[in-house]
Structures are given as C-alpha cells and as structure tokens.
Amino acid sequence: MAVDEITVVCWGLGAMGSGMAKVLLERKGVRIVGAIATRPEKTGRDLGEVLGVGREIGVRVTNNPEEALEAGADVVLHATSSFAREIYPQLDAAMAAGSNVITVAEEMAYLRQSDPELAAEIDQLARKYGVSILGTGINPGFVLDTLIIALTGICADVKRVRARRVNDLSPFGPTVMRTQGVGTTVEEFRDGMAKGTIVGHIGFVQSCGMIADALGWKLDEITQTREPIISSTRRQTPHVDVKPGMVAGCNHTAHAFMNGEEVITLEHPQQVLPGLEGVETGDYIWIEGTPPVNLAIKPEIPGGIGTIGIAVNMIPHVVAAEPGLVTMKDLPVPACMMGDMTRLARAARGDGEGA
Amino acid sequence: MAVDEITVVCWGLGAMGSGMAKVLLERKGVRIVGAIATRPEKTGRDLGEVLGVGREIGVRVTNNPEEALEAGADVVLHATSSFAREIYPQLDAAMAAGSNVITVAEEMAYLRQSDPELAAEIDQLARKYGVSILGTGINPGFVLDTLIIALTGICADVKRVRARRVNDLSPFGPTVMRTQGVGTTVEEFRDGMAKGTIVGHIGFVQSCGMIADALGWKLDEITQTREPIISSTRRQTPHVDVKPGMVAGCNHTAHAFMNGEEVITLEHPQQVLPGLEGVETGDYIWIEGTPPVNLAIKPEIPGGIGTIGIAVNMIPHVVAAEPGLVTMKDLPVPACMMGDMTRLARAARGDGEGA
C-alpha cells in the first residue's frame, strides 16, 4: 500500500451510511472521495450539506455509482440493503473499480454459511480484482459472533455456547416496527410471519456459522423460532402504541446442532420498552466449557452507532488484508482506530512498523 | 505450510507448561514432539508419566534444549519465566531451530512498550529465521488488553478506558503469596516493595501499550501504584494465614496519560478470599466513548486455565502469521480451536479454504 491517505466512497446514505460518513470526517488518514445515494433530495448536493455537518466537503452526492467509483477509492463503505443477492451487482461494481469493500448487509457477515455458492463467487471475484471484501456490523458481526469467538479463545474446551441480546426498539421508526411485528395482534403477527413481512432478526445463520467454523465444529443443522412478545402493559413510542395483549416485538431464537446436540443457542428478543415489564436490556454470553465464562454488557451495545463504529474501524484491517472474501474471524481484533488510519493499515501490513 | 500435522515442543513443564501439554493431547491436527524441563524429577521420563495422564506418549522429557529443538517443530510453546531478557537466549534458540514461538512470559505480551530495543532485536531475529513469535496469556494478553481493544472496535470514539480485574489468589502456592505480599504486616509489605521481593502484577505496561497502539493513542507516561490490601477479617488458605490488620494481597493499579490526561486506568487487586469481605471477583471493563460500554464477567476468567487455553489456541494463528514479533492485536481474534488445528492454520493462510 503506497497511498498517503485511505480514500473512501460511501455507498448508501441512510441512517447507517450517513453515520459512517460523519465518523469518517472525524478520523485521520482517511478521506471521503465519493458518496452514492438514491433519494432525489440527497443527490446533486454537497455531502456536508446532506449530512448536516455545517460545512462543505467538496464531494457531490451522486445517484450514479459509476461516477463515484471511477476514482478507484481504497474502500467502498456499503450500506444499502440486508440481502447479499440483492446487493451483489453493487459489490461487483465496487470490486471491479479496484476498491476493497466493507458492507453492513447482514447476510454478508458470514455468507459462506447462508449461501456458499455466492460466497465462493464473491471470493473469486475479489481475488481476481485483487481486493478484499468484508461483511460486518454489530449483530451479526460482533456481539453474537466475534465477541463470543474471542471469549472462547481462553478456553481449553467448549461444550456449548448460549447468548442473549435484549434490546429496546423504541428509537426505531415504522420500518423496524413493521418487520418486527410491533403493535400487531397475535393473529396479525402469525399472518405477517407466514407472508414474510415480519422477519425478526437477520443474521443468526451467519453468526452460528462463524462461531462453528472458528471453533472447528461441524454443524448438522440450524433451526430458528420466532414468537410474538405479548405485552401485559401499554407501551407507547412516537411510532407505535402497543396495548396490553398486543405484540410488543419478536422473540427470535436460533439453535445450532452438532451430532444431534444443541451446541449454540442465540436469543434476540426485540421489542419496544422492555423495561416497563422489568426486563433489563443487555448483551449476555454464557460459555459452557473449561473454564466457563459468564459475561454481561449492560445496557446492550446500541445497534446503530455500534454498526457505524465497527464498519469504520475495520477500514485499516480490510485495506491490509489479502484479497478475497474475508470475515471478522479472519481479521485482527477490531479496535477504535483513532490514530492515522493509513499508518495503522501500513502497520497491519508490516510495512516498516517493526514490532 | 505443507505439513500434515502441527508439531510442538513444550518448553517448561511447570503448572502452565504441563497444563498446555495436557490440552494439546486432546486437540486434533497437532502433536507434541519434544518437552524441555529443568527439574531432575521430570527429566528422562516419558511426558505422559510426567503429566500423569495414565499413558505413554513416546516423548522423553529432556533438560537439553538442543535435543528437543533439533526436530525443528512448527511451534515452541514456551513457559519458563516472566522476564524477556531472562528468556531471550531460549527464544533465540527456538527461533534459530526454525520454530515459531508462543510464550506466556508476561513481558513478551507487548515488549515494544516495555523494552523497544529488545523488541526490535527479536523482531529482526524472527524475520531472519522466517518464524513468528507471540507473547500471550490471560493477563497480560487478554482480559486487560485484547478484550478491551476488541470492545472499542464498536465505538465511534473513545475518551477513556477503565478496567478492573478482581481475583482470588487462594488456589496459589507460596511463590505467589510471597510476590504479592500475602500474609505480611504492612511494614513487611512496604519493605518487600522497596527490596523488589513484592512485585504485584507483571504486565500493566504491556497492556497499556497494546491498548494505546491499537487505538492510535500516543501516551506520555504510564505510572503504577501498589498498595497493601489490609484485611479486616481472618483469611486462611493452605498456604497462608492472614490475621486482621495483616496484608491479604496487593492492590496494583496502572495509569496511562495522553496530553496530561489519564486515558487508561487498569486495576488489579490480587488477594486471598476477597469474598470474606464482600468483594465479588470479576473482570470489569468500562469504556467512556460513543457508545459507552459497561462489561462484567463474573466470576473472573481464571488465570491459570485461561493462560493455558489462549496459548494453545493461538497455535494456528501463529503458524499462519507472517514472520516477525507479533502481538495479540495483530492476529485474528482468538478462538477455542477444537477442530483440526492444521486445517485451521491452512485456512488462516488462505490455502485452499476459499471464503
């Protein structure tokens, strides 16, 4: 890597993409050189104006990906959709332009588990273009996979892993309310599940796969259950009014089996205002092994800013990585990279930083 | 890497080294081919007998390092002493034999901070011999550095880090009692500190340095304080009898400053039976940043088995690493490697494992 500054194109300027762009503006050794958005109210304007940071940045937001990608930035920070097959043409275009890619699309966090064919294809493309591509985020990407894996690193053996992420959806808007079934009746919830409009959490298959591969476990099967969280109190947010007996959220659980035994259990009850019924938010990990580990993070690591943080922080590691589809378990531990990111990427490559 | 099985020499068969050897016997794709010990009651006997595992292993424990090293094992697992300059000739011999090295010597966890000259020398030697060398352990090596770094990975910014590891020394023997000052009077404690016989924790400088470098912080200074923990109850273990008013352990704290402000505080009060005075053991991490993180592991990750576990688990990552002196922050996240370690090392090198 011979660059003086890591250049970045931000693809997607929704809540996640805008957040990443704002964090990047505070970091050293990194510069935004392009921004892609689809909403007409964002395109054609200066990025600083779109972000509301009170100054011009000199980057015009475009709805034409080619225009932004042609600079061949070191990294494309990608935040447009959750689904790998949907974003595949975007990832392809970014890689073809010679850019490494960090995407927060949930399915990309460990595509090898959920879609091995597409994973192999993306891996080949990345190698062909000489770039690396990483899927990350807070969950999947950190709390229910990378953090668990890191904790098992101190174990002589592990028999079983269980983790539970309890969050509060009340900061979120109508889309999240709808996809989690908040404010529905139990019948509407069942109906929405059947129709696929209520989806719960996206990422359990990826998290289970990453944990299993890191530990060397061969899974037989991953099953998932989604149950309505029926409120016994009234729970009101600016976007929803859940009356007693209605659905406050979705209790989504994944179970991974090896040789017929459940070895990984991941629980993610997502609801509005769980505190009203005495449920404390938090991230909890229990490792049954030698030694056992019992971890709690209270309150939970917030999903939005956490995803923004980890996507930005992985930039130097992705720039330094060997070409291919990489995962959080393959790269060095994440860190809040507040120093010169270019220097940190060079150090990660072993370019003249010594020990 | 073209080997079919990772070969390992265990250098040091004290509590740590023996524990690592026993864990290795349970792992796949890895084989112990040599064992070095100094105590006459261990040398000349079969390793299985020395470990008490009830079977012959076919490895004769030797007190002659050359004899064990000449096989040129893939990895030397090193556990003989805490101090880098003391073990330097051993590390040199292991690297000269063409072996990668994992050592649990505390000073090696981040030698760049505590002894940059020696770190540069070891790094050059490792590159010359084409091997990698890692210092690790539970602390330094994981709880008060790698785990903290990983947690900052989800932050947009970090202002300050504070962590506290509260453990119970009662499982330990006379050496630990002496070096932590357990069972002394307050005067004896002060005297032992002055003479250097009471040392407290070894590793704070390394942990602070690793955190700062990972985050891109330039530290001005690291200071340390060691205070006696004066017992108000009687605390008895098989090795010590602490009467009220006597010293139950050493409260050792590190403070790291940047631009005159304390940015890292690490506390490690080590004592026998803290529970008798209502002190709960645990590992606690507080990150003051965006977002803040508040983590607790209760009880604390045990030091002995944790060090054994992480040293063994890093084998595939160290085999796969580029030559040089590497650190926990440079390598992929640790994981309890229960699958075929050779295959895991190959995957880490990207040899034919694809995405």
HADDOCK unambig.tbl for C-alpha pairs under 7 A between the chains (distance, minus, plus):
assign (segid A and resid 23 and name CA) (segid B and resid 156 and name CA) 6.28 0.50 0.50
assign (segid A and resid 112 and name CA) (segid B and resid 355 and name CA) 6.29 0.50 0.50
assign (segid A and resid 119 and name CA) (segid B and resid 355 and name CA) 6.27 0.50 0.50
assign (segid A and resid 120 and name CA) (segid B and resid 354 and name CA) 6.73 0.50 0.50
assign (segid A and resid 120 and name CA) (segid B and resid 355 and name CA) 5.99 0.50 0.50
assign (segid A and resid 123 and name CA) (segid B and resid 354 and name CA) 6.94 0.50 0.50
assign (segid A and resid 123 and name CA) (segid B and resid 355 and name CA) 5.83 0.50 0.50
assign (segid A and resid 149 and name CA) (segid B and resid 334 and name CA) 6.88 0.50 0.50
assign (segid A and resid 149 and name CA) (segid B and resid 335 and name CA) 5.18 0.50 0.50
assign (segid A and resid 150 and name CA) (segid B and resid 333 and name CA) 5.45 0.50 0.50
assign (segid A and resid 150 and name CA) (segid B and resid 334 and name CA) 5.01 0.50 0.50
assign (segid A and resid 150 and name CA) (segid B and resid 335 and name CA) 5.50 0.50 0.50
assign (segid A and resid 152 and name CA) (segid B and resid 335 and name CA) 5.24 0.50 0.50
assign (segid A and resid 152 and name CA) (segid B and resid 336 and name CA) 5.00 0.50 0.50
assign (segid A and resid 153 and name CA) (segid B and resid 309 and name CA) 6.84 0.50 0.50
assign (segid A and resid 153 and name CA) (segid B and resid 310 and name CA) 5.45 0.50 0.50
assign (segid A and resid 153 and name CA) (segid B and resid 313 and name CA) 6.15 0.50 0.50
assign (segid A and resid 153 and name CA) (segid B and resid 334 and name CA) 4.46 0.50 0.50
assign (segid A and resid 153 and name CA) (segid B and resid 335 and name CA) 3.78 0.50 0.50
assign (segid A and resid 153 and name CA) (segid B and resid 336 and name CA) 4.59 0.50 0.50
assign (segid A and resid 154 and name CA) (segid B and resid 306 and name CA) 4.75 0.50 0.50
assign (segid A and resid 154 and name CA) (segid B and resid 307 and name CA) 6.80 0.50 0.50
assign (segid A and resid 154 and name CA) (segid B and resid 309 and name CA) 4.72 0.50 0.50
assign (segid A and resid 154 and name CA) (segid B and resid 310 and name CA) 4.44 0.50 0.50
assign (segid A and resid 154 and name CA) (segid B and resid 336 and name CA) 6.88 0.50 0.50
assign (segid A and resid 155 and name CA) (segid B and resid 306 and name CA) 6.13 0.50 0.50
assign (segid A and resid 155 and name CA) (segid B and resid 309 and name CA) 4.78 0.50 0.50
assign (segid A and resid 155 and name CA) (segid B and resid 310 and name CA) 6.80 0.50 0.50
assign (segid A and resid 155 and name CA) (segid B and resid 336 and name CA) 5.84 0.50 0.50
assign (segid A and resid 156 and name CA) (segid B and resid 23 and name CA) 6.27 0.50 0.50
assign (segid A and resid 156 and name CA) (segid B and resid 309 and name CA) 4.50 0.50 0.50
assign (segid A and resid 156 and name CA) (segid B and resid 336 and name CA) 6.89 0.50 0.50
assign (segid A and resid 157 and name CA) (segid B and resid 336 and name CA) 6.58 0.50 0.50
assign (segid A and resid 214 and name CA) (segid B and resid 335 and name CA) 6.13 0.50 0.50
assign (segid A and resid 214 and name CA) (segid B and resid 337 and name CA) 6.89 0.50 0.50
assign (segid A and resid 215 and name CA) (segid B and resid 335 and name CA) 6.12 0.50 0.50
assign (segid A and resid 215 and name CA) (segid B and resid 336 and name CA) 5.42 0.50 0.50
assign (segid A and resid 215 and name CA) (segid B and resid 337 and name CA) 4.87 0.50 0.50
assign (segid A and resid 215 and name CA) (segid B and resid 338 and name CA) 5.48 0.50 0.50
assign (segid A and resid 215 and name CA) (segid B and resid 339 and name CA) 6.32 0.50 0.50
assign (segid A and resid 216 and name CA) (segid B and resid 337 and name CA) 6.14 0.50 0.50
assign (segid A and resid 216 and name CA) (segid B and resid 338 and name CA) 5.36 0.50 0.50
assign (segid A and resid 216 and name CA) (segid B and resid 339 and name CA) 3.76 0.50 0.50
assign (segid A and resid 216 and name CA) (segid B and resid 340 and name CA) 6.93 0.50 0.50
assign (segid A and resid 217 and name CA) (segid B and resid 339 and name CA) 6.38 0.50 0.50
assign (segid A and resid 291 and name CA) (segid B and resid 305 and name CA) 6.82 0.50 0.50
assign (segid A and resid 293 and name CA) (segid B and resid 301 and name CA) 6.71 0.50 0.50
assign (segid A and resid 294 and name CA) (segid B and resid 297 and name CA) 5.50 0.50 0.50
assign (segid A and resid 294 and name CA) (segid B and resid 298 and name CA) 5.81 0.50 0.50
assign (segid A and resid 295 and name CA) (segid B and resid 296 and name CA) 5.78 0.50 0.50
assign (segid A and resid 295 and name CA) (segid B and resid 297 and name CA) 4.36 0.50 0.50
assign (segid A and resid 295 and name CA) (segid B and resid 298 and name CA) 6.68 0.50 0.50
assign (segid A and resid 296 and name CA) (segid B and resid 295 and name CA) 5.77 0.50 0.50
assign (segid A and resid 296 and name CA) (segid B and resid 296 and name CA) 5.33 0.50 0.50
assign (segid A and resid 296 and name CA) (segid B and resid 297 and name CA) 6.39 0.50 0.50
assign (segid A and resid 297 and name CA) (segid B and resid 294 and name CA) 5.50 0.50 0.50
assign (segid A and resid 297 and name CA) (segid B and resid 295 and name CA) 4.36 0.50 0.50
assign (segid A and resid 297 and name CA) (segid B and resid 296 and name CA) 6.40 0.50 0.50
assign (segid A and resid 298 and name CA) (segid B and resid 294 and name CA) 5.82 0.50 0.50
assign (segid A and resid 298 and name CA) (segid B and resid 295 and name CA) 6.69 0.50 0.50
assign (segid A and resid 301 and name CA) (segid B and resid 293 and name CA) 6.72 0.50 0.50
assign (segid A and resid 305 and name CA) (segid B and resid 291 and name CA) 6.83 0.50 0.50
assign (segid A and resid 306 and name CA) (segid B and resid 154 and name CA) 4.74 0.50 0.50
assign (segid A and resid 306 and name CA) (segid B and resid 155 and name CA) 6.13 0.50 0.50
assign (segid A and resid 307 and name CA) (segid B and resid 154 and name CA) 6.79 0.50 0.50
assign (segid A and resid 309 and name CA) (segid B and resid 153 and name CA) 6.85 0.50 0.50
assign (segid A and resid 309 and name CA) (segid B and resid 154 and name CA) 4.72 0.50 0.50
assign (segid A and resid 309 and name CA) (segid B and resid 155 and name CA) 4.77 0.50 0.50
assign (segid A and resid 309 and name CA) (segid B and resid 156 and name CA) 4.51 0.50 0.50
assign (segid A and resid 310 and name CA) (segid B and resid 153 and name CA) 5.46 0.50 0.50
assign (segid A and resid 310 and name CA) (segid B and resid 154 and name CA) 4.44 0.50 0.50
assign (segid A and resid 310 and name CA) (segid B and resid 155 and name CA) 6.79 0.50 0.50
assign (segid A and resid 313 and name CA) (segid B and resid 153 and name CA) 6.17 0.50 0.50
assign (segid A and resid 325 and name CA) (segid B and resid 355 and name CA) 5.48 0.50 0.50
assign (segid A and resid 326 and name CA) (segid B and resid 355 and name CA) 6.65 0.50 0.50
assign (segid A and resid 329 and name CA) (segid B and resid 332 and name CA) 6.28 0.50 0.50
assign (segid A and resid 329 and name CA) (segid B and resid 333 and name CA) 5.98 0.50 0.50
assign (segid A and resid 330 and name CA) (segid B and resid 332 and name CA) 5.36 0.50 0.50
assign (segid A and resid 330 and name CA) (segid B and resid 348 and name CA) 6.66 0.50 0.50
assign (segid A and resid 331 and name CA) (segid B and resid 332 and name CA) 4.74 0.50 0.50
assign (segid A and resid 332 and name CA) (segid B and resid 329 and name CA) 6.27 0.50 0.50
assign (segid A and resid 332 and name CA) (segid B and resid 330 and name CA) 5.37 0.50 0.50
assign (segid A and resid 332 and name CA) (segid B and resid 331 and name CA) 4.76 0.50 0.50
assign (segid A and resid 332 and name CA) (segid B and resid 332 and name CA) 3.93 0.50 0.50
assign (segid A and resid 332 and name CA) (segid B and resid 333 and name CA) 5.86 0.50 0.50
assign (segid A and resid 333 and name CA) (segid B and resid 150 and name CA) 5.46 0.50 0.50
assign (segid A and resid 333 and name CA) (segid B and resid 329 and name CA) 6.01 0.50 0.50
assign (segid A and resid 333 and name CA) (segid B and resid 332 and name CA) 5.88 0.50 0.50
assign (segid A and resid 333 and name CA) (segid B and resid 333 and name CA) 5.11 0.50 0.50
assign (segid A and resid 334 and name CA) (segid B and resid 149 and name CA) 6.89 0.50 0.50
assign (segid A and resid 334 and name CA) (segid B and resid 150 and name CA) 5.01 0.50 0.50
assign (segid A and resid 334 and name CA) (segid B and resid 153 and name CA) 4.46 0.50 0.50
assign (segid A and resid 335 and name CA) (segid B and resid 149 and name CA) 5.17 0.50 0.50
assign (segid A and resid 335 and name CA) (segid B and resid 150 and name CA) 5.49 0.50 0.50
assign (segid A and resid 335 and name CA) (segid B and resid 152 and name CA) 5.24 0.50 0.50
assign (segid A and resid 335 and name CA) (segid B and resid 153 and name CA) 3.77 0.50 0.50
assign (segid A and resid 335 and name CA) (segid B and resid 214 and name CA) 6.15 0.50 0.50
assign (segid A and resid 335 and name CA) (segid B and resid 215 and name CA) 6.14 0.50 0.50
assign (segid A and resid 336 and name CA) (segid B and resid 152 and name CA) 5.00 0.50 0.50
assign (segid A and resid 336 and name CA) (segid B and resid 153 and name CA) 4.59 0.50 0.50
assign (segid A and resid 336 and name CA) (segid B and resid 154 and name CA) 6.89 0.50 0.50
assign (segid A and resid 336 and name CA) (segid B and resid 155 and name CA) 5.84 0.50 0.50
assign (segid A and resid 336 and name CA) (segid B and resid 156 and name CA) 6.88 0.50 0.50
assign (segid A and resid 336 and name CA) (segid B and resid 157 and name CA) 6.58 0.50 0.50
assign (segid A and resid 336 and name CA) (segid B and resid 215 and name CA) 5.43 0.50 0.50
assign (segid A and resid 337 and name CA) (segid B and resid 214 and name CA) 6.90 0.50 0.50
assign (segid A and resid 337 and name CA) (segid B and resid 215 and name CA) 4.88 0.50 0.50
assign (segid A and resid 337 and name CA) (segid B and resid 216 and name CA) 6.14 0.50 0.50
assign (segid A and resid 338 and name CA) (segid B and resid 215 and name CA) 5.48 0.50 0.50
assign (segid A and resid 338 and name CA) (segid B and resid 216 and name CA) 5.38 0.50 0.50
assign (segid A and resid 339 and name CA) (segid B and resid 215 and name CA) 6.32 0.50 0.50
assign (segid A and resid 339 and name CA) (segid B and resid 216 and name CA) 3.80 0.50 0.50
assign (segid A and resid 339 and name CA) (segid B and resid 217 and name CA) 6.39 0.50 0.50
assign (segid A and resid 340 and name CA) (segid B and resid 216 and name CA) 6.96 0.50 0.50
assign (segid A and resid 348 and name CA) (segid B and resid 330 and name CA) 6.67 0.50 0.50
assign (segid A and resid 354 and name CA) (segid B and resid 120 and name CA) 6.71 0.50 0.50
assign (segid A and resid 354 and name CA) (segid B and resid 123 and name CA) 6.94 0.50 0.50
assign (segid A and resid 355 and name CA) (segid B and resid 112 and name CA) 6.33 0.50 0.50
assign (segid A and resid 355 and name CA) (segid B and resid 119 and name CA) 6.36 0.50 0.50
assign (segid A and resid 355 and name CA) (segid B and resid 120 and name CA) 6.14 0.50 0.50
assign (segid A and resid 355 and name CA) (segid B and resid 123 and name CA) 5.88 0.50 0.50
assign (segid A and resid 355 and name CA) (segid B and resid 325 and name CA) 5.42 0.50 0.50
assign (segid A and resid 355 and name CA) (segid B and resid 326 and name CA) 6.52 0.50 0.50
